[in-house]
């Protein structure tokens, strides 16, 4: 049987409740350690780490019209690469 626990957040220092239901969920999913951050700080941490991932863009010259454009994948040199407009025209999208 689980009972609610009061935990101090590592980030903001505020108290938060680790409910009996949350404890049961953790146990059911094999999570051994208790949370160390409150819900708000966990959310902020999750969103801030997502922003740190920088998207790599590759500059290409369209094989059809010669337009210079950036794309989010590394082109293969043995295949033609098209700008978004030419790609839509070719694929009918």
C-alpha positions in Angstrom: 0.0 0.0 0.0 1.3 3.4 -1.0 0.9 6.7 0.8 1.5 10.2 -0.5 5.0 11.5 0.0 6.3 15.1 0.2 9.4 15.7 -1.8 11.5 18.8 -2.2 12.2 19.8 -5.9 15.9 19.8 -6.8 15.4 22.8 -9.1 13.1 25.2 -7.4 13.2 24.0 -3.8 9.4 23.8 -3.5 7.6 20.9 -2.0 5.5 18.7 -4.2 3.4 15.6 -3.5 4.5 12.2 -5.0 1.0 10.6 -4.8 0.2 7.0 -4.0 -1.1 6.6 -7.5 2.1 7.9 -9.0 4.1 5.6 -6.8 2.1 2.7 -8.0 2.6 3.7 -11.6 6.4 3.9 -11.0 6.4 0.5 -9.4 4.3 -1.0 -12.2 6.6 0.3 -14.9 9.8 -0.8 -13.1 10.9 2.8 -12.2 13.1 2.4 -9.1 13.9 6.0 -8.2 11.5 8.7 -7.1 11.1 12.0 -9.0 13.5 14.7 -7.9 11.8 17.6 -9.7 8.3 18.9 -9.5 6.0 18.7 -12.4 6.6 22.3 -13.5 10.4 22.0 -13.4 10.3 18.6 -15.3 8.2 20.2 -18.0 10.6 23.2 -18.3 13.6 20.9 -18.4 12.0 18.7 -21.1 11.1 21.7 -23.3 14.5 23.5 -22.8 16.4 20.4 -23.8 14.3 20.0 -26.9 15.3 23.5 -28.0 19.0 22.6 -27.6 18.9 20.2 -30.5 20.0 22.1 -33.5 18.6 21.2 -36.9 21.3 20.7 -39.5 20.4 22.1 -42.9 22.2 21.4 -46.2 22.4 23.8 -49.0 21.5 22.4 -52.4 21.1 23.5 -56.0 17.9 22.2 -57.5 18.6 19.7 -60.3 15.7 21.0 -62.3 15.6 24.8 -62.0 19.0 25.7 -60.4 17.4 27.4 -57.4 19.5 27.3 -54.2 17.6 26.0 -51.1 18.3 24.5 -47.7 17.0 21.0 -46.9 17.0 19.0 -43.6 18.8 15.9 -44.9 22.1 15.2 -46.5 21.7 14.7 -50.2 23.1 11.6 -51.9 25.4 12.7 -54.7 24.3 9.9 -57.0 20.6 11.2 -57.0 19.1 14.4 -58.2 17.8 16.9 -55.5 14.9 19.3 -56.1 13.8 22.5 -54.5 10.4 22.3 -52.7 8.5 23.8 -55.7 10.0 21.5 -58.3 9.5 18.5 -55.9 5.8 19.4 -55.6 5.4 19.7 -59.4 7.2 16.3 -60.0 5.2 14.4 -57.3 1.9 16.1 -57.9 1.6 17.4 -54.4 
